Amino acid sequence: MANLFWQNCGVRVGGTNLSAYLNKVSLKVTAAALDATTFTNSYQVRLGGLKEITMEEGGFWDSTPDAVEFAGLGVADQAVTVIPTGAETETAYLFQAGNFTYEQFGQVGDVVPFSASLFGTNAAGAVRGQAAAINRSVSGTGQLGSVLTMAGPSATQYVYATLHVQTAATTITVQVQSAPTFAFAAPTTRATIGPITTVGGTFMTRVIGPFTDGFWRFNVSAITGTFLTTGAIGVQ
């Protein structure tokens, strides 16, 4: 297993790329450890309970993240994508969260800091997927980003996706497609995101399996103007 040099982490919240403003981020997914120990047990017995998502982020104050943090304070179900390596086809974490704490400013002589705390706000929870498109500028129909190699969902699993529109023009509609081969000779559309007309983030309504296809991608089916997009797909 290769070690990760922590440098190019990609963080998208709604329609904003926060990567250029952050110098630290932590994502914690926990399950409550419920004590089920009885008098007959020699060791403590625990059961996994409710899960929780917490993301802490910090960096240097700027008008862009300041506006985003203020506007999003207390707003639930914002689409969030964290890409540790910042590269397409690599691991991405997808979830919906609300920003409930925003702190800013510091001591004289320092670079002005800010920090925020986000908590999961939706029962869909956290999904471990792959980044399909990162900072992709698109103005025409067709494949958006990279093809992902990922086993299709079983009968008890779902397909998830996030799409972040960082700059918007008139309208864009994006499909989540799968295929039995990398070349996508016979793609099947599993879900449609949009039409989208404004900057923002979308956490796609999940789609239940089973699908046997092992390759996934975004596909632009309709567009007017040029859009800057980032997105990820996951099966869980």
N, C-alpha and C positions, 0 to 999 in steps of 0.2 A: 504494500500500500504506500503510495507516494504522499509525502508531506505537502502541505499547502502553504505557500508563501502569501501572506495576507496583504494584498495590495489592491487588486482590481475588483473588489466586491461591487456588485451592482444592486442598488436598492431603488425600487419603484413603489411609490405610494400614490394611488390615484393616477393622475396624469403627469406627475412630476418625477423626474430623475434626480434623486437626492445624492447620488454618488459623489458628485464634485464638491459637495458641501460637508460630507461626513468623514470623520477619521476613526470612528469606532461604531460598531453595531453588534448587538448580541441577540440571538433568538433562542428562547427557552420554551420547550414544550414539555409539560409535566403532567403526570397522572397522580391523583390523590392516593396516598398509601393508607388504606383503611385497615384498622387493627381488628382482626377476627380471631385473636388468641383466646383460648379457653383454658380452664384449669387442667385439662388433660394434656396440654401441649408443653413440650420441653423447650421448644423454640417459638419465637414470636411468629405469628401467621398474619400475613397482610394480603389484602385484595386490592386490585387496581380500581380506582374510582374515577370520578370526573376528570377530564383533561383540561388543561389551560394553556393558552399561548400568550407569551410576553415577549415584546421586542423593545430593547433599549437602544436608542441611537443618540449620537452626539457628534458635534462638529463645530464649524465656524460660522458665526452669524452672517447672514446675507439677506437682502430684501426678498429673494425668491423663496427660500425655506421659511422665512418669517411669515410671509403671506400664506403659505400652504399650511403651516402649523396653526395659525390663528383661525383660518377658515375651517380647518378640519377638527378643531377642538370639540370633543364630545360627539362627533359624527360617527355613527356605527357603520360597519360593513364596507369600509373602504378597501378596495382591492390592493393587495400588497404582494410583491414578488421580490424575493431575495435570491441573488445569484452569486454564490461565494467566489467563483473564479471570474465572473463577468464575461463568460464566453458561451456562445451558442453550442447546443447539444450537451452542455454540462449540467450538473445538478442545480435545480431551482426549488425554492420553497414557496408555495402559494397558500395564501389564507386571506381572510377578511378581518379587519381590525378597526378599532377606534383609537384615536389619540386622546388620552385623558390627562396627560401632564406635559406641560411645555415650560421649560426654564431657559432663561437667557441672561447674558451679560456676566461680567466677572470683575477682576481687579484691574486697577489702573496699570497700564503698560503691557497688559496681556492682549493677545489676539482675542477678539470678542467671541466667547463660546455660546453654544446653545445645546440643549438636550431635550429629548422627548421620550415618553413611555407610551407604547401602544399595547393594547390587549385584544385578544381575539373576541369577536362579537357575534359569531355565527356558528351554528352547530355543525357545519361542514368541516370545521377544524382545519388542521394544517395538512397539506398535501406535498409529498416529495415527488417532484417531476423533473422535467428538463427544460432548459431555455430553448425556445424555438426561433425567436427573433429578438435581436438586440439593436436598438437604435437604427432600425431599418426605415429608410426614406422610400416611400412607395407612391407611385402615381398611375400605375396600370394594373390590370387584372393578372392573376396567375399566382404561382407559389410565393409565399411571403416567408423569408428566412430559410432555415435548414430543415431537412428531413430528420426525424427522430426515430431511433430504433428502440422500441418499447413494446413489451408484450401487451396485447389487448386485454380488456377487463374480463374477469370471470362473471358468472351470473350474479355474484354478490358484490361486485366492484363497480366503480364508476369512472368515467372520463371527466377530468376537470381541466379548465383553462383560465388563464388571465390574459387580458389584452389592455395595454396602457397606451393611450393616444397622447403623445407628448406635445405635438403641434397638429392642428387640424385645419382642413380646408372646408370643402362643402359636405361630402358624405363618403363613407366607406362601409362596406359589408365584408366580413371575414368569416370564412368557413373553417371548421375543424374537420380535417379529413384523415381517413386511414386507408391503407392499401396492403395487399399481401406481398408486394415487392418494393424494393427501394426506389425503383424507377417510377412508381406510381402510374403504371399503365392502366389500372382499373380502380381509381379512387372512389371511395364512398364518403359522402358528407354525413358526419355524425351529429353536428350541431352548427348553428349559425349565430354569429355575434354581430349585432347591428340591425339596421344601419345606424352608424355613429356619426354625429355631426359636430361634436365639441370635444375639447380636451377633457380627459378623464380616464378612469380605470374601470374595467368590467371584469367581474368574476362570473364566468359563464355558469348558467344553470347546468348542473351536472347531468350526465347521461349514463344510464345503467347499461351494463353488458348483458349477455356475453358477446364479444367480438373477437375473432381469431386473428385479425390483422396484426402485424408486428411493426408497422411503420406509420408514422403520424406527421402531420404538417399543418400549417396555416395556408389558406388559399383565399386570395382576394377575388370575390365574385362580382363586385361592383365598386366603382370609385370615381369621384370627381374632385380633381385637385391633387395636392401632394400632402401626405400624412407622414409623421415620424412616429414609429411604433416600436413597442417592446412587448413580448409575450412569452408564455410558457404553457406547457401541456403536461398533465400528470394522470396516472392511472392508480387508483387506490380503492 
